[in-house]
Amino acid sequence: LLLSPVAGVWADRYDRRQILLWCDLLSAGILLAFGAYLLVVPTPPVWVLFTVGILLSCVNAFFLPAKSAAIPGVVPQPLLTQANSVS
């Protein structure tokens, strides 16, 4: 909720492809780190689960505006309404 205004500005000012790429890489890194942690500690404490969820939500706050703003650049104008509804 707090990052959404900042993420929207970033999606407008910076390269959307780079934002999408970095968000995907960060999400993968978070999930790989969590998977490695689960190999060491099979039953993680609740704070670890909350931390992973919060981190993924923060990354998603940047991913979603960039994805929504990138759709018109990828889809032809006649199909834009359908693409937005599918997204």
Number of C-alpha atoms within 10 A of each C-alpha: 8 8 13 15 12 12 21 18 13 16 23 13 9 11 12 20 13 12 21 21 12 15 21 15 13 16 19 13 12 17 16 12 13 17 13 12 14 12 10 10 10 10 9 12 9 8 9 12 11 11 12 16 13 12 15 17 15 18 21 20 20 24 21 18 21 25 16 15 14 17 14 15 9 10 14 11 11 8 10 15 13 11 16 12 7 7 9
